[in-house]
Amino acid sequence: MRRSILGVMVSVVLSLVVVSVLEGNRHTGGIVAKVYAQDGCSLKTLNGSYGAAGDGLIATGQPPVTSSDTIPIAVAGVQTYDGAGNFSLSNTTNLGGLVFTSTGSGTYTVNADCTGSVTVNVSNGEVLHSSIVIVDRGRQILNVSTDPNIVAFGRATKMDKAAD
């Protein structure tokens, strides 16, 4: 009985999320950011520095995992894109309470529909991969990890020059 009530509650919540997302796409100011695809995107769309933050979970077991098989992660830093498919980054990471800094560099692709991919070589030797969506005319990048055992989402926002 308890499982069926929980199942119904989960179904209702998921239905509300789907409806909210669909409604957000129909109205300006909705919860889903507009994609820049009406004008198209290219490598040049990403050029300059972006403030970035993300969080998620690192799975320590084989998928599907439970919460006891995960370590929380949070990251903040700066990503700099050259408009030609290359970028660099500098981050501070909190991995389950262990805080450290890292740097990295990598490559990115951008499709005309403003989706793309990122591969980053981190200073600790890791190679990480993400799928991206460029929104707000190149002012924001949404990304989700595509690596096994990493459940993470991030957002990067174009940095404005500081006023003197």
GUFI-726099 format. One line per field, with one value per atom (N, C-alpha, C, O): residue number from 1; residue in one letter; atom name; x, y, z. Coordinates in nm, 2 decimals, always signed. Layout:
<pts>
pos <- [NUM	...]
code <- [A	...]
site <- [CA	...]
X <- [X	...]
Y <- [Y	...]
Z <- [Z	...]
</pts>
This chain:
<pts>
pos <- [1	1	1	1	2	2	2	2	3	3	3	3	4	4	4	4	5	5	5	5	6	6	6	6	7	7	7	7	8	8	8	8	9	9	9	9	10	10	10	10	11	11	11	11	12	12	12	12	13	13	13	13	14	14	14	14	15	15	15	15	16	16	16	16	17	17	17	17	18	18	18	18	19	19	19	19	20	20	20	20	21	21	21	21	22	22	22	22	23	23	23	23	24	24	24	24	25	25	25	25	26	26	26	26	27	27	27	27	28	28	28	28	29	29	29	29	30	30	30	30	31	31	31	31	32	32	32	32	33	33	33	33	34	34	34	34	35	35	35	35	36	36	36	36	37	37	37	37	38	38	38	38	39	39	39	39	40	40	40	40	41	41	41	41	42	42	42	42	43	43	43	43	44	44	44	44	45	45	45	45	46	46	46	46	47	47	47	47	48	48	48	48	49	49	49	49	50	50	50	50	51	51	51	51	52	52	52	52	53	53	53	53	54	54	54	54	55	55	55	55	56	56	56	56	57	57	57	57	58	58	58	58	59	59	59	59	60	60	60	60	61	61	61	61	62	62	62	62	63	63	63	63	64	64	64	64	65	65	65	65	66	66	66	66	67	67	67	67	68	68	68	68	69	69	69	69	70	70	70	70	71	71	71	71	72	72	72	72	73	73	73	73	74	74	74	74	75	75	75	75	76	76	76	76	77	77	77	77	78	78	78	78	79	79	79	79	80	80	80	80	81	81	81	81	82	82	82	82	83	83	83	83	84	84	84	84	85	85	85	85	86	86	86	86	87	87	87	87	88	88	88	88	89	89	89	89	90	90	90	90	91	91	91	91	92	92	92	92	93	93	93	93	94	94	94	94	95	95	95	95	96	96	96	96	97	97	97	97	98	98	98	98	99	99	99	99	100	100	100	100	101	101	101	101	102	102	102	102	103	103	103	103	104	104	104	104	105	105	105	105	106	106	106	106	107	107	107	107	108	108	108	108	109	109	109	109	110	110	110	110	111	111	111	111	112	112	112	112	113	113	113	113	114	114	114	114	115	115	115	115	116	116	116	116	117	117	117	117	118	118	118	118	119	119	119	119	120	120	120	120	121	121	121	121	122	122	122	122	123	123	123	123	124	124	124	124	125	125	125	125	126	126	126	126	127	127	127	127	128	128	128	128	129	129	129	129	130	130	130	130	131	131	131	131	132	132	132	132	133	133	133	133	134	134	134	134	135	135	135	135	136	136	136	136	137	137	137	137	138	138	138	138	139	139	139	139	140	140	140	140	141	141	141	141	142	142	142	142	143	143	143	143	144	144	144	144	145	145	145	145	146	146	146	146	147	147	147	147	148	148	148	148	149	149	149	149	150	150	150	150	151	151	151	151	152	152	152	152	153	153	153	153	154	154	154	154	155	155	155	155	156	156	156	156	157	157	157	157	158	158	158	158	159	159	159	159	160	160	160	160	161	161	161	161	162	162	162	162	163	163	163	163	164	164	164	164]
code <- [M	M	M	M	R	R	R	R	R	R	R	R	S	S	S	S	I	I	I	I	L	L	L	L	G	G	G	G	V	V	V	V	M	M	M	M	V	V	V	V	S	S	S	S	V	V	V	V	V	V	V	V	L	L	L	L	S	S	S	S	L	L	L	L	V	V	V	V	V	V	V	V	V	V	V	V	S	S	S	S	V	V	V	V	L	L	L	L	E	E	E	E	G	G	G	G	N	N	N	N	R	R	R	R	H	H	H	H	T	T	T	T	G	G	G	G	G	G	G	G	I	I	I	I	V	V	V	V	A	A	A	A	K	K	K	K	V	V	V	V	Y	Y	Y	Y	A	A	A	A	Q	Q	Q	Q	D	D	D	D	G	G	G	G	C	C	C	C	S	S	S	S	L	L	L	L	K	K	K	K	T	T	T	T	L	L	L	L	N	N	N	N	G	G	G	G	S	S	S	S	Y	Y	Y	Y	G	G	G	G	A	A	A	A	A	A	A	A	G	G	G	G	D	D	D	D	G	G	G	G	L	L	L	L	I	I	I	I	A	A	A	A	T	T	T	T	G	G	G	G	Q	Q	Q	Q	P	P	P	P	P	P	P	P	V	V	V	V	T	T	T	T	S	S	S	S	S	S	S	S	D	D	D	D	T	T	T	T	I	I	I	I	P	P	P	P	I	I	I	I	A	A	A	A	V	V	V	V	A	A	A	A	G	G	G	G	V	V	V	V	Q	Q	Q	Q	T	T	T	T	Y	Y	Y	Y	D	D	D	D	G	G	G	G	A	A	A	A	G	G	G	G	N	N	N	N	F	F	F	F	S	S	S	S	L	L	L	L	S	S	S	S	N	N	N	N	T	T	T	T	T	T	T	T	N	N	N	N	L	L	L	L	G	G	G	G	G	G	G	G	L	L	L	L	V	V	V	V	F	F	F	F	T	T	T	T	S	S	S	S	T	T	T	T	G	G	G	G	S	S	S	S	G	G	G	G	T	T	T	T	Y	Y	Y	Y	T	T	T	T	V	V	V	V	N	N	N	N	A	A	A	A	D	D	D	D	C	C	C	C	T	T	T	T	G	G	G	G	S	S	S	S	V	V	V	V	T	T	T	T	V	V	V	V	N	N	N	N	V	V	V	V	S	S	S	S	N	N	N	N	G	G	G	G	E	E	E	E	V	V	V	V	L	L	L	L	H	H	H	H	S	S	S	S	S	S	S	S	I	I	I	I	V	V	V	V	I	I	I	I	V	V	V	V	D	D	D	D	R	R	R	R	G	G	G	G	R	R	R	R	Q	Q	Q	Q	I	I	I	I	L	L	L	L	N	N	N	N	V	V	V	V	S	S	S	S	T	T	T	T	D	D	D	D	P	P	P	P	N	N	N	N	I	I	I	I	V	V	V	V	A	A	A	A	F	F	F	F	G	G	G	G	R	R	R	R	A	A	A	A	T	T	T	T	K	K	K	K	M	M	M	M	D	D	D	D	K	K	K	K	A	A	A	A	A	A	A	A	D	D	D	D]
site <- [N	CA	C	O	N	CA	C	O	N	CA	C	O	N	CA	C	O	N	CA	C	O	N	CA	C	O	N	CA	C	O	N	CA	C	O	N	CA	C	O	N	CA	C	O	N	CA	C	O	N	CA	C	O	N	CA	C	O	N	CA	C	O	N	CA	C	O	N	CA	C	O	N	CA	C	O	N	CA	C	O	N	CA	C	O	N	CA	C	O	N	CA	C	O	N	CA	C	O	N	CA	C	O	N	CA	C	O	N	CA	C	O	N	CA	C	O	N	CA	C	O	N	CA	C	O	N	CA	C	O	N	CA	C	O	N	CA	C	O	N	CA	C	O	N	CA	C	O	N	CA	C	O	N	CA	C	O	N	CA	C	O	N	CA	C	O	N	CA	C	O	N	CA	C	O	N	CA	C	O	N	CA	C	O	N	CA	C	O	N	CA	C	O	N	CA	C	O	N	CA	C	O	N	CA	C	O	N	CA	C	O	N	CA	C	O	N	CA	C	O	N	CA	C	O	N	CA	C	O	N	CA	C	O	N	CA	C	O	N	CA	C	O	N	CA	C	O	N	CA	C	O	N	CA	C	O	N	CA	C	O	N	CA	C	O	N	CA	C	O	N	CA	C	O	N	CA	C	O	N	CA	C	O	N	CA	C	O	N	CA	C	O	N	CA	C	O	N	CA	C	O	N	CA	C	O	N	CA	C	O	N	CA	C	O	N	CA	C	O	N	CA	C	O	N	CA	C	O	N	CA	C	O	N	CA	C	O	N	CA	C	O	N	CA	C	O	N	CA	C	O	N	CA	C	O	N	CA	C	O	N	CA	C	O	N	CA	C	O	N	CA	C	O	N	CA	C	O	N	CA	C	O	N	CA	C	O	N	CA	C	O	N	CA	C	O	N	CA	C	O	N	CA	C	O	N	CA	C	O	N	CA	C	O	N	CA	C	O	N	CA	C	O	N	CA	C	O	N	CA	C	O	N	CA	C	O	N	CA	C	O	N	CA	C	O	N	CA	C	O	N	CA	C	O	N	CA	C	O	N	CA	C	O	N	CA	C	O	N	CA	C	O	N	CA	C	O	N	CA	C	O	N	CA	C	O	N	CA	C	O	N	CA	C	O	N	CA	C	O	N	CA	C	O	N	CA	C	O	N	CA	C	O	N	CA	C	O	N	CA	C	O	N	CA	C	O	N	CA	C	O	N	CA	C	O	N	CA	C	O	N	CA	C	O	N	CA	C	O	N	CA	C	O	N	CA	C	O	N	CA	C	O	N	CA	C	O	N	CA	C	O	N	CA	C	O	N	CA	C	O	N	CA	C	O	N	CA	C	O	N	CA	C	O	N	CA	C	O	N	CA	C	O	N	CA	C	O	N	CA	C	O	N	CA	C	O	N	CA	C	O	N	CA	C	O	N	CA	C	O	N	CA	C	O	N	CA	C	O	N	CA	C	O	N	CA	C	O	N	CA	C	O	N	CA	C	O	N	CA	C	O	N	CA	C	O	N	CA	C	O	N	CA	C	O	N	CA	C	O	N	CA	C	O	N	CA	C	O	N	CA	C	O	N	CA	C	O	N	CA	C	O	N	CA	C	O	N	CA	C	O	N	CA	C	O	N	CA	C	O	N	CA	C	O	N	CA	C	O	N	CA	C	O	N	CA	C	O]
X <- [+0.08	+0.00	+0.09	+0.06	+0.19	+0.28	+0.35	+0.36	+0.39	+0.46	+0.37	+0.41	+0.24	+0.15	+0.12	+0.11	+0.11	+0.09	+0.21	+0.20	+0.33	+0.45	+0.46	+0.50	+0.43	+0.43	+0.33	+0.37	+0.21	+0.12	+0.17	+0.16	+0.23	+0.29	+0.40	+0.40	+0.49	+0.60	+0.54	+0.59	+0.44	+0.38	+0.31	+0.33	+0.25	+0.18	+0.29	+0.28	+0.39	+0.50	+0.57	+0.59	+0.60	+0.66	+0.57	+0.61	+0.44	+0.34	+0.34	+0.33	+0.34	+0.34	+0.47	+0.46	+0.58	+0.71	+0.70	+0.74	+0.65	+0.64	+0.55	+0.58	+0.43	+0.34	+0.40	+0.39	+0.47	+0.54	+0.64	+0.65	+0.72	+0.82	+0.75	+0.79	+0.64	+0.57	+0.51	+0.52	+0.45	+0.39	+0.50	+0.47	+0.61	+0.72	+0.77	+0.82	+0.76	+0.80	+0.70	+0.74	+0.58	+0.48	+0.47	+0.42	+0.52	+0.51	+0.64	+0.73	+0.66	+0.78	+0.79	+0.69	+0.91	+0.93	+0.90	+0.90	+0.88	+0.86	+0.98	+1.09	+0.97	+1.08	+1.19	+1.30	+1.17	+1.27	+1.33	+1.26	+1.46	+1.53	+1.51	+1.51	+1.49	+1.48	+1.62	+1.72	+1.61	+1.74	+1.76	+1.67	+1.89	+1.93	+1.92	+1.97	+1.86	+1.86	+1.79	+1.82	+1.70	+1.63	+1.73	+1.71	+1.85	+1.95	+2.07	+2.16	+2.07	+2.18	+2.30	+2.31	+2.37	+2.49	+2.61	+2.59	+2.73	+2.85	+2.96	+2.93	+3.08	+3.19	+3.21	+3.24	+3.19	+3.21	+3.11	+3.13	+3.00	+2.90	+2.96	+2.92	+3.05	+3.12	+3.25	+3.34	+3.26	+3.38	+3.39	+3.31	+3.50	+3.52	+3.50	+3.50	+3.49	+3.49	+3.35	+3.27	+3.33	+3.20	+3.22	+3.31	+3.14	+3.14	+3.05	+2.94	+3.10	+3.04	+3.02	+3.10	+2.91	+2.88	+2.80	+2.72	+2.82	+2.75	+2.75	+2.83	+2.66	+2.67	+2.61	+2.55	+2.62	+2.57	+2.62	+2.66	+2.63	+2.67	+2.76	+2.75	+2.86	+2.95	+2.91	+2.91	+2.88	+2.84	+2.96	+3.05	+2.95	+3.07	+3.04	+3.13	+2.91	+2.87	+2.83	+2.84	+2.78	+2.73	+2.59	+2.51	+2.55	+2.42	+2.32	+2.35	+2.19	+2.14	+2.19	+2.20	+2.22	+2.28	+2.18	+2.08	+2.20	+2.12	+2.20	+2.31	+2.13	+2.20	+2.32	+2.41	+2.32	+2.43	+2.55	+2.66	+2.53	+2.64	+2.69	+2.75	+2.67	+2.71	+2.79	+2.78	+2.87	+2.94	+2.90	+2.90	+2.85	+2.81	+2.93	+3.04	+2.91	+3.01	+2.95	+2.84	+3.03	+2.99	+3.11	+3.22	+3.10	+3.21	+3.17	+3.06	+3.27	+3.25	+3.39	+3.49	+3.38	+3.50	+3.48	+3.37	+3.58	+3.58	+3.62	+3.72	+3.54	+3.57	+3.59	+3.51	+3.70	+3.73	+3.73	+3.81	+3.64	+3.63	+3.69	+3.68	+3.75	+3.82	+3.75	+3.80	+3.62	+3.54	+3.59	+3.53	+3.68	+3.74	+3.74	+3.80	+3.67	+3.66	+3.75	+3.76	+3.82	+3.91	+3.87	+3.82	+3.90	+3.87	+3.96	+4.03	+3.96	+4.04	+3.95	+3.85	+3.98	+3.90	+3.99	+4.10	+3.94	+4.00	+3.88	+3.79	+3.89	+3.77	+3.82	+3.93	+3.72	+3.73	+3.62	+3.51	+3.66	+3.57	+3.55	+3.65	+3.43	+3.41	+3.35	+3.24	+3.43	+3.39	+3.37	+3.47	+3.25	+3.22	+3.29	+3.32	+3.31	+3.38	+3.53	+3.59	+3.59	+3.73	+3.73	+3.68	+3.80	+3.80	+3.93	+4.04	+3.93	+4.06	+4.04	+3.92	+4.14	+4.14	+4.19	+4.28	+4.15	+4.20	+4.20	+4.12	+4.27	+4.27	+4.25	+4.26	+4.22	+4.20	+4.19	+4.18	+4.19	+4.17	+4.10	+4.11	+4.04	+3.98	+3.92	+3.96	+3.83	+3.77	+3.62	+3.56	+3.55	+3.41	+3.36	+3.43	+3.24	+3.17	+3.04	+2.98	+2.99	+2.86	+2.79	+2.84	+2.66	+2.58	+2.49	+2.48	+2.44	+2.36	+2.23	+2.18	+2.19	+2.07	+2.11	+2.03	+2.23	+2.28	+2.31	+2.31	+2.31	+2.36	+2.50	+2.55	+2.57	+2.71	+2.76	+2.69	+2.89	+2.96	+3.09	+3.15	+3.14	+3.26	+3.35	+3.29	+3.48	+3.57	+3.68	+3.74	+3.70	+3.80	+3.90	+3.87	+4.03	+4.14	+4.17	+4.23	+4.14	+4.16	+4.31	+4.37	+4.36	+4.50	+4.53	+4.65	+4.43	+4.46	+4.47	+4.48	+4.45	+4.46	+4.33	+4.32	+4.22	+4.09	+4.05	+4.09	+3.97	+3.91	+3.76	+3.70	+3.69	+3.55	+3.47	+3.53	+3.35	+3.26	+3.13	+3.07	+3.08	+2.94	+2.87	+2.93	+2.74	+2.66	+2.62	+2.59	+2.61	+2.58	+2.46	+2.43	+2.39	+2.29	+2.33	+2.34	+2.34	+2.37	+2.24	+2.15	+2.21	+2.09	+2.12	+2.23	+2.01	+2.02	+2.12	+2.20	+2.12	+2.21	+2.36	+2.44	+2.39	+2.53	+2.57	+2.69	+2.48	+2.51	+2.51	+2.57	+2.45	+2.45	+2.48	+2.44	+2.54	+2.57	+2.51	+2.55	+2.43	+2.38	+2.45	+2.47	+2.49	+2.56	+2.52	+2.49	+2.53	+2.51	+2.62	+2.66	+2.67	+2.77	+2.72	+2.61	+2.81	+2.77	+2.87	+2.87	+2.95	+3.03	+2.96	+2.87	+2.99	+2.93	+2.96	+3.07	+2.87	+2.89	+2.90	+2.93	+2.87	+2.87	+2.73	+2.70	+2.66	+2.53	+2.55	+2.54	+2.57	+2.60	+2.54	+2.53	+2.49	+2.44	+2.51	+2.54	+2.54	+2.60	+2.55	+2.48	+2.58	+2.54	+2.65	+2.72	+2.68	+2.78	+2.72	+2.64	+2.76	+2.70	+2.81	+2.91	+2.79	+2.90	+2.92	+2.83	+3.05	+3.10	+3.11	+3.16	+3.05	+3.06	+3.19	+3.24	+3.24	+3.36	+3.32	+3.21	+3.41	+3.38	+3.39	+3.47	+3.30	+3.30	+3.42	+3.45	+3.49	+3.60	+3.55	+3.63]
Y <- [-0.12	+0.00	+0.13	+0.22	+0.13	+0.24	+0.27	+0.38	+0.16	+0.17	+0.23	+0.31	+0.19	+0.24	+0.38	+0.46	+0.43	+0.57	+0.65	+0.76	+0.60	+0.67	+0.67	+0.78	+0.57	+0.56	+0.66	+0.73	+0.68	+0.78	+0.92	+1.00	+0.94	+1.08	+1.11	+1.22	+1.02	+1.04	+1.07	+1.16	+0.99	+1.01	+1.15	+1.22	+1.19	+1.33	+1.44	+1.53	+1.43	+1.53	+1.53	+1.64	+1.41	+1.41	+1.47	+1.54	+1.44	+1.50	+1.65	+1.72	+1.71	+1.85	+1.91	+2.02	+1.85	+1.90	+1.90	+2.00	+1.80	+1.79	+1.90	+1.97	+1.92	+2.02	+2.16	+2.24	+2.18	+2.31	+2.34	+2.45	+2.24	+2.26	+2.29	+2.38	+2.21	+2.24	+2.38	+2.45	+2.42	+2.55	+2.66	+2.76	+2.64	+2.73	+2.76	+2.87	+2.66	+2.67	+2.75	+2.81	+2.76	+2.83	+2.98	+3.06	+3.02	+3.16	+3.22	+3.15	+3.34	+3.41	+3.43	+3.44	+3.42	+3.42	+3.29	+3.29	+3.18	+3.05	+3.00	+3.07	+2.88	+2.82	+2.77	+2.74	+2.75	+2.70	+2.81	+2.89	+2.83	+2.93	+2.91	+2.80	+3.02	+3.01	+2.98	+3.03	+2.89	+2.85	+2.94	+2.99	+2.97	+3.07	+3.01	+3.08	+2.90	+2.83	+2.91	+2.88	+3.00	+3.08	+3.15	+3.17	+3.19	+3.26	+3.16	+3.20	+3.05	+2.95	+2.98	+3.09	+2.88	+2.89	+2.83	+2.75	+2.87	+2.81	+2.82	+2.86	+2.77	+2.78	+2.92	+2.95	+3.02	+3.16	+3.21	+3.32	+3.14	+3.18	+3.18	+3.27	+3.09	+3.08	+3.15	+3.10	+3.27	+3.35	+3.44	+3.52	+3.42	+3.50	+3.42	+3.29	+3.48	+3.42	+3.40	+3.49	+3.29	+3.26	+3.21	+3.13	+3.27	+3.22	+3.09	+3.09	+2.98	+2.86	+2.80	+2.81	+2.72	+2.65	+2.53	+2.53	+2.42	+2.30	+2.21	+2.24	+2.12	+2.02	+1.89	+1.88	+1.79	+1.66	+1.55	+1.58	+1.43	+1.32	+1.23	+1.21	+1.18	+1.08	+0.94	+0.92	+0.85	+0.72	+0.63	+0.63	+0.57	+0.48	+0.33	+0.25	+0.30	+0.17	+0.16	+0.26	+0.05	+0.03	+0.08	+0.06	+0.15	+0.20	+0.09	-0.02	+0.10	+0.22	+0.22	+0.11	+0.33	+0.34	+0.40	+0.47	+0.38	+0.44	+0.56	+0.58	+0.64	+0.76	+0.72	+0.80	+0.60	+0.56	+0.52	+0.51	+0.51	+0.48	+0.60	+0.59	+0.72	+0.84	+0.94	+0.93	+1.03	+1.13	+1.26	+1.28	+1.36	+1.49	+1.57	+1.56	+1.65	+1.73	+1.87	+1.88	+1.97	+2.11	+2.18	+2.16	+2.25	+2.31	+2.46	+2.49	+2.55	+2.69	+2.73	+2.70	+2.81	+2.86	+2.94	+2.99	+2.96	+3.04	+2.95	+2.88	+2.96	+2.89	+3.00	+3.09	+2.98	+3.08	+3.01	+2.92	+3.06	+3.00	+3.09	+3.21	+3.03	+3.11	+3.14	+3.20	+3.09	+3.10	+3.02	+3.03	+2.93	+2.84	+2.69	+2.61	+2.66	+2.52	+2.48	+2.36	+2.57	+2.54	+2.62	+2.73	+2.57	+2.65	+2.60	+2.50	+2.69	+2.65	+2.68	+2.75	+2.62	+2.65	+2.64	+2.59	+2.70	+2.70	+2.69	+2.77	+2.59	+2.56	+2.54	+2.51	+2.56	+2.51	+2.41	+2.43	+2.29	+2.18	+2.14	+2.14	+2.10	+2.04	+1.90	+1.89	+1.80	+1.66	+1.59	+1.55	+1.58	+1.52	+1.58	+1.51	+1.71	+1.78	+1.80	+1.88	+1.74	+1.76	+1.87	+1.86	+1.98	+2.10	+2.11	+2.10	+2.13	+2.15	+2.23	+2.25	+2.28	+2.36	+2.27	+2.18	+2.31	+2.24	+2.33	+2.43	+2.30	+2.37	+2.26	+2.14	+2.31	+2.22	+2.29	+2.41	+2.22	+2.27	+2.16	+2.04	+2.21	+2.11	+2.17	+2.27	+2.09	+2.13	+2.12	+2.06	+2.20	+2.19	+2.20	+2.24	+2.14	+2.15	+2.22	+2.22	+2.29	+2.36	+2.32	+2.34	+2.28	+2.25	+2.38	+2.46	+2.38	+2.50	+2.51	+2.62	+2.40	+2.41	+2.45	+2.44	+2.49	+2.54	+2.43	+2.46	+2.31	+2.20	+2.17	+2.22	+2.10	+2.06	+1.97	+1.91	+1.96	+1.87	+1.94	+2.02	+1.89	+1.94	+1.82	+1.73	+1.83	+1.73	+1.82	+1.90	+1.79	+1.86	+1.77	+1.66	+1.81	+1.74	+1.81	+1.92	+1.75	+1.82	+1.79	+1.69	+1.89	+1.88	+1.76	+1.72	+1.69	+1.56	+1.44	+1.33	+1.46	+1.35	+1.30	+1.22	+1.34	+1.30	+1.36	+1.47	+1.29	+1.34	+1.33	+1.22	+1.45	+1.45	+1.50	+1.57	+1.45	+1.48	+1.54	+1.49	+1.63	+1.69	+1.72	+1.74	+1.72	+1.77	+1.91	+1.93	+2.00	+2.14	+2.19	+2.14	+2.29	+2.37	+2.52	+2.56	+2.59	+2.74	+2.81	+2.79	+2.90	+2.98	+3.13	+3.17	+3.20	+3.35	+3.41	+3.49	+3.38	+3.44	+3.42	+3.51	+3.31	+3.28	+3.33	+3.32	+3.39	+3.44	+3.33	+3.35	+3.21	+3.10	+2.97	+2.95	+2.88	+2.75	+2.65	+2.67	+2.56	+2.46	+2.33	+2.30	+2.25	+2.13	+2.02	+2.04	+1.90	+1.78	+1.68	+1.66	+1.61	+1.51	+1.40	+1.35	+1.35	+1.22	+1.11	+1.01	+1.13	+1.02	+0.92	+0.97	+0.79	+0.70	+0.73	+0.78	+0.71	+0.73	+0.87	+0.90	+0.97	+1.11	+1.17	+1.17	+1.21	+1.27	+1.41	+1.45	+1.50	+1.64	+1.73	+1.70	+1.85	+1.95	+2.08	+2.11	+2.17	+2.29	+2.40	+2.38	+2.53	+2.64	+2.74	+2.76	+2.80	+2.90	+3.03	+3.02	+3.14	+3.27	+3.36	+3.38	+3.42	+3.52	+3.63	+3.69	+3.65	+3.75	+3.89	+3.90	+3.99	+4.12	+4.18	+4.14	+4.28	+4.35	+4.43	+4.49	+4.43	+4.51	+4.65	+4.70	+4.73	+4.87	+4.93	+4.88	+5.03	+5.09	+5.18	+5.24]
Z <- [+0.00	+0.00	+0.00	-0.08	+0.09	+0.10	-0.04	-0.08	-0.10	-0.23	-0.34	-0.42	-0.34	-0.44	-0.42	-0.52	-0.30	-0.27	-0.31	-0.38	-0.28	-0.32	-0.47	-0.53	-0.54	-0.69	-0.75	-0.85	-0.69	-0.74	-0.72	-0.81	-0.60	-0.57	-0.67	-0.72	-0.70	-0.79	-0.93	-1.00	-0.97	-1.11	-1.12	-1.22	-1.01	-1.01	-1.02	-1.10	-0.94	-0.94	-1.08	-1.14	-1.14	-1.27	-1.38	-1.46	-1.37	-1.46	-1.45	-1.55	-1.33	-1.31	-1.37	-1.43	-1.35	-1.41	-1.56	-1.62	-1.62	-1.77	-1.82	-1.91	-1.75	-1.79	-1.78	-1.86	-1.67	-1.64	-1.75	-1.80	-1.79	-1.90	-2.03	-2.10	-2.06	-2.19	-2.19	-2.29	-2.08	-2.07	-2.08	-2.14	-2.01	-2.02	-2.16	-2.19	-2.25	-2.39	-2.47	-2.57	-2.42	-2.50	-2.47	-2.55	-2.35	-2.31	-2.28	-2.23	-2.32	-2.28	-2.13	-2.07	-2.08	-1.94	-1.87	-1.75	-1.94	-1.89	-1.82	-1.81	-1.76	-1.69	-1.77	-1.73	-1.90	-1.99	-2.07	-2.14	-2.07	-2.14	-2.29	-2.34	-2.36	-2.51	-2.57	-2.53	-2.67	-2.73	-2.85	-2.91	-2.87	-2.97	-3.12	-3.21	-3.14	-3.26	-3.38	-3.49	-3.34	-3.45	-3.54	-3.66	-3.48	-3.56	-3.59	-3.66	-3.53	-3.54	-3.46	-3.41	-3.43	-3.35	-3.43	-3.52	-3.38	-3.44	-3.33	-3.22	-3.36	-3.26	-3.22	-3.10	-3.30	-3.27	-3.16	-3.10	-3.15	-3.05	-2.91	-2.83	-2.88	-2.75	-2.76	-2.82	-2.71	-2.72	-2.59	-2.57	-2.51	-2.39	-2.27	-2.27	-2.16	-2.03	-1.97	-1.99	-1.91	-1.85	-1.70	-1.68	-1.61	-1.48	-1.47	-1.52	-1.41	-1.42	-1.28	-1.19	-1.27	-1.14	-1.18	-1.27	-1.10	-1.12	-1.00	-0.91	-0.99	-0.88	-0.93	-1.04	-0.85	-0.88	-0.79	-0.67	-0.84	-0.76	-0.84	-0.96	-0.77	-0.83	-0.78	-0.65	-0.86	-0.82	-0.79	-0.87	-0.68	-0.64	-0.67	-0.66	-0.70	-0.74	-0.89	-0.96	-0.93	-1.06	-1.07	-0.98	-1.18	-1.20	-1.21	-1.26	-1.17	-1.10	-0.95	-0.89	-0.90	-0.76	-0.67	-0.71	-0.54	-0.44	-0.38	-0.41	-0.30	-0.25	-0.16	-0.14	-0.10	-0.02	-0.10	-0.05	-0.24	-0.33	-0.40	-0.51	-0.35	-0.42	-0.33	-0.20	-0.39	-0.32	-0.39	-0.51	-0.31	-0.37	-0.42	-0.36	-0.53	-0.58	-0.62	-0.67	-0.59	-0.63	-0.69	-0.64	-0.80	-0.87	-0.90	-0.94	-0.89	-0.94	-1.00	-0.95	-1.11	-1.17	-1.29	-1.31	-1.37	-1.49	-1.61	-1.60	-1.72	-1.84	-1.95	-1.96	-2.03	-2.13	-2.27	-2.29	-2.36	-2.49	-2.59	-2.58	-2.70	-2.80	-2.93	-3.02	-2.94	-3.06	-3.17	-3.28	-3.15	-3.26	-3.22	-3.28	-3.10	-3.06	-2.95	-2.92	-2.89	-2.77	-2.65	-2.67	-2.53	-2.41	-2.30	-2.31	-2.19	-2.07	-1.95	-1.97	-1.84	-1.72	-1.60	-1.59	-1.49	-1.36	-1.26	-1.26	-1.17	-1.09	-0.94	-0.91	-0.85	-0.71	-0.70	-0.74	-0.65	-0.64	-0.49	-0.42	-0.45	-0.32	-0.35	-0.40	-0.32	-0.35	-0.21	-0.15	-0.17	-0.04	+0.07	+0.17	+0.07	+0.18	+0.16	+0.23	+0.06	+0.02	-0.08	-0.19	-0.05	-0.14	-0.20	-0.14	-0.34	-0.41	-0.53	-0.58	-0.59	-0.72	-0.83	-0.81	-0.95	-1.07	-1.19	-1.19	-1.29	-1.42	-1.53	-1.50	-1.64	-1.75	-1.88	-1.89	-1.99	-2.12	-2.21	-2.17	-2.32	-2.40	-2.53	-2.57	-2.58	-2.71	-2.70	-2.61	-2.79	-2.79	-2.93	-3.02	-2.95	-3.08	-3.06	-2.95	-3.17	-3.16	-3.29	-3.40	-3.28	-3.39	-3.42	-3.34	-3.54	-3.59	-3.49	-3.48	-3.43	-3.34	-3.20	-3.11	-3.18	-3.05	-2.95	-2.83	-2.99	-2.90	-2.94	-3.04	-2.85	-2.88	-2.78	-2.70	-2.77	-2.68	-2.64	-2.70	-2.52	-2.46	-2.41	-2.36	-2.44	-2.38	-2.31	-2.37	-2.18	-2.10	-2.05	-1.99	-2.06	-1.99	-1.87	-1.87	-1.75	-1.62	-1.58	-1.61	-1.50	-1.45	-1.37	-1.36	-1.32	-1.24	-1.33	-1.28	-1.47	-1.56	-1.61	-1.70	-1.55	-1.59	-1.72	-1.75	-1.80	-1.92	-1.90	-1.88	-1.91	-1.88	-2.01	-2.09	-2.02	-2.14	-2.09	-1.99	-2.17	-2.14	-2.28	-2.38	-2.27	-2.37	-2.33	-2.21	-2.43	-2.39	-2.48	-2.59	-2.43	-2.50	-2.48	-2.36	-2.58	-2.57	-2.58	-2.67	-2.48	-2.47	-2.46	-2.43	-2.47	-2.45	-2.54	-2.49	-2.66	-2.76	-2.73	-2.75	-2.67	-2.63	-2.50	-2.46	-2.42	-2.29	-2.18	-2.08	-2.21	-2.11	-2.18	-2.30	-2.11	-2.15	-2.04	-1.93	-2.08	-1.99	-2.03	-2.15	-1.93	-1.96	-1.87	-1.75	-1.92	-1.84	-1.87	-1.99	-1.77	-1.79	-1.87	-1.85	-1.96	-2.03	-2.00	-2.06	-1.89	-1.84	-1.75	-1.67	-1.76	-1.67	-1.52	-1.49	-1.43	-1.29	-1.25	-1.13	-1.34	-1.30	-1.33	-1.45	-1.23	-1.25	-1.21	-1.10	-1.31	-1.28	-1.39	-1.51	-1.34	-1.43	-1.39	-1.28	-1.49	-1.47	-1.56	-1.66	-1.52	-1.60	-1.60	-1.50	-1.71	-1.73	-1.79	-1.88	-1.73	-1.78	-1.82	-1.75	-1.93	-1.99	-1.89	-1.83	-1.86	-1.77	-1.83	-1.94	-1.77	-1.82	-1.76	-1.66	-1.83	-1.78	-1.66	-1.66	-1.56	-1.44	-1.46	-1.54	-1.40	-1.41	-1.33	-1.22	-1.38	-1.31	-1.20	-1.13]
</pts>
